[in-house]
Amino acid sequence: MSSLSVNAASGSFVLLQVGNRRFALSAANVAELAPPVRLHAFPHESALVIGVIVRRGRIVPVYDVAPILIGRPSGTHRFYLIASRFFDGVPEPSAIPLHGECELANGEVAPAGPGSPSYVSGNLSVADQQIPVLDLEALVTNSAATGARDAAFWSKS
């Protein structure tokens, strides 16, 4: 059994810092943390995509989710969190640029609170903190139009 499947079975989460807020992703979806490499930008109209990187011989889209989560682009970053999204049941890698540290955590997940954005699947309880658990698929397919509303939600919480 791989360490990834052990983490998934034990209810492990990767905690990530976006701006001054902490979020969690299921460790089952996280493939790796990768050092920053050249970001290839190109003209497109895909919401949140800031370019692509080449990782392990594959082209990986890079999604800047910070505008939705904190109301502004992420800016410089220290590494990429590579996670899986599923297209017709097939996992495809996606990258999120991060500038803060990540850590692995276990904890109980409570349902998302009323009025939580659709991409929050619950709240992870870690050391007296409630950390929103992100649904990566819902987050990156969320329209950019909801970004300002969602940033306002986070500023209240």
C-alpha positions as CSV (number, residue, x, y, z in Angstrom):
1,M,0.0,0.0,0.0
2,S,1.5,3.4,-1.0
3,S,1.9,6.2,1.5
4,L,-0.7,8.1,-0.4
5,S,-3.3,5.4,0.1
6,V,-2.3,5.0,3.8
7,N,-2.8,8.8,4.2
8,A,-6.2,8.6,2.5
9,A,-7.3,5.7,4.6
10,S,-6.3,7.4,7.8
11,G,-8.2,10.6,7.0
12,S,-5.0,12.7,6.4
13,F,-5.1,16.2,5.0
14,V,-2.5,18.5,3.6
15,L,-2.8,21.9,5.3
16,L,-1.8,24.8,3.0
17,Q,-1.4,28.5,3.5
18,V,-3.0,30.9,1.0
19,G,-2.3,34.5,1.9
20,N,-2.9,34.6,5.7
21,R,-5.5,31.8,5.7
22,R,-5.1,28.0,6.2
23,F,-7.0,25.5,4.1
24,A,-7.0,21.7,3.9
25,L,-7.0,19.3,0.9
26,S,-7.5,15.5,1.3
27,A,-4.1,13.8,1.2
28,A,-5.7,11.3,-1.2
29,N,-5.8,14.0,-3.9
30,V,-2.3,15.4,-3.3
31,A,0.5,13.8,-5.4
32,E,3.5,15.9,-4.4
33,L,4.9,19.2,-3.5
34,A,7.2,20.4,-6.3
35,P,9.8,23.1,-6.5
36,P,9.0,26.1,-8.6
37,V,9.9,25.6,-12.3
38,R,9.4,27.7,-15.3
39,L,5.7,28.7,-15.7
40,H,4.7,28.8,-19.4
41,A,2.1,31.5,-20.0
42,F,0.0,31.6,-23.1
43,P,-3.2,33.4,-24.3
44,H,-6.3,31.7,-23.1
45,E,-9.7,32.3,-21.5
46,S,-9.6,29.6,-18.8
47,A,-10.7,31.0,-15.4
48,L,-7.9,30.8,-12.8
49,V,-5.3,29.2,-15.1
50,I,-2.1,31.2,-15.0
51,G,-0.1,28.9,-17.3
52,V,1.3,25.4,-17.3
53,I,4.4,23.7,-16.0
54,V,6.1,20.6,-17.2
55,R,6.3,18.0,-14.4
56,R,7.5,14.4,-14.9
57,G,7.1,14.7,-18.7
58,R,3.5,15.9,-18.4
59,I,2.0,19.3,-19.1
60,V,0.3,20.4,-15.8
61,P,-2.1,23.4,-15.7
62,V,-1.4,25.9,-12.9
63,Y,-4.5,27.3,-11.1
64,D,-4.1,30.5,-9.0
65,V,-7.0,29.9,-6.5
66,A,-6.0,32.8,-4.3
67,P,-8.3,35.3,-6.0
68,I,-11.3,33.2,-5.0
69,L,-9.9,32.3,-1.5
70,I,-8.4,35.6,-0.4
71,G,-9.4,38.2,-3.1
72,R,-6.0,38.7,-4.7
73,P,-3.6,36.8,-6.9
74,S,-1.0,34.7,-5.0
75,G,2.1,36.5,-6.4
76,T,5.4,34.9,-5.9
77,H,5.5,31.3,-4.8
78,R,7.9,28.8,-3.2
79,F,6.5,25.6,-4.7
80,Y,3.6,23.9,-6.4
81,L,1.1,21.6,-4.8
82,I,0.4,18.9,-7.4
83,A,-3.1,17.4,-6.9
84,S,-5.4,15.2,-9.0
85,R,-8.5,16.3,-10.7
86,F,-10.7,13.8,-12.5
87,F,-11.9,14.1,-16.1
88,D,-14.3,11.3,-17.0
89,G,-13.0,9.3,-14.1
90,V,-9.3,9.6,-15.1
91,P,-7.0,11.5,-12.7
92,E,-5.1,14.4,-14.2
93,P,-2.5,16.5,-12.4
94,S,-3.2,20.1,-11.5
95,A,-0.9,22.6,-9.8
96,I,-1.6,25.3,-7.2
97,P,1.2,27.8,-6.6
98,L,1.9,28.2,-2.8
99,H,4.2,30.5,-0.9
100,G,3.7,29.2,2.6
101,E,4.5,26.0,4.3
102,C,2.4,22.8,4.1
103,E,1.9,20.2,6.7
104,L,0.2,16.8,7.1
105,A,-2.6,16.6,9.6
106,N,-5.3,14.3,10.8
107,G,-8.5,15.3,12.5
108,E,-12.3,15.1,12.5
109,V,-14.2,16.7,9.7
110,A,-17.5,18.5,10.4
111,P,-20.0,19.5,7.8
112,A,-19.5,22.9,6.1
113,G,-21.3,25.7,7.9
114,P,-24.4,27.5,6.4
115,G,-23.5,29.9,3.7
116,S,-20.1,28.2,3.0
117,P,-18.9,28.4,-0.6
118,S,-19.7,25.3,-2.7
119,Y,-16.1,24.3,-2.9
120,V,-15.8,23.8,0.9
121,S,-16.7,20.2,1.7
122,G,-16.3,20.5,5.5
123,N,-14.2,21.9,8.3
124,L,-11.2,20.0,9.7
125,S,-10.7,20.3,13.4
126,V,-7.0,20.7,14.2
127,A,-5.7,22.1,17.5
128,D,-8.8,24.1,18.3
129,Q,-8.9,25.5,14.8
130,Q,-11.6,24.9,12.2
131,I,-9.8,24.7,8.8
132,P,-12.0,24.7,5.6
133,V,-11.5,21.5,3.6
134,L,-11.4,22.4,-0.1
135,D,-13.0,20.4,-2.9
136,L,-10.4,21.0,-5.6
137,E,-12.7,20.1,-8.5
138,A,-15.4,22.5,-7.3
139,L,-12.8,25.2,-6.5
140,V,-11.1,25.3,-9.9
141,T,-14.4,25.1,-11.8
142,N,-15.9,27.9,-9.7
143,S,-16.4,30.9,-11.9
144,A,-14.2,33.9,-11.4
145,A,-17.3,36.0,-11.0
146,T,-17.9,34.5,-7.5
147,G,-14.3,35.3,-6.4
148,A,-15.2,38.7,-4.9
149,R,-18.2,37.3,-3.0
150,D,-16.2,34.4,-1.7
151,A,-13.3,36.6,-0.7
152,A,-15.8,38.7,1.3
153,F,-17.0,35.4,3.0
154,W,-13.5,34.6,4.1
155,S,-12.8,38.1,5.4
156,K,-15.8,37.7,7.8
157,S,-14.7,34.3,9.1
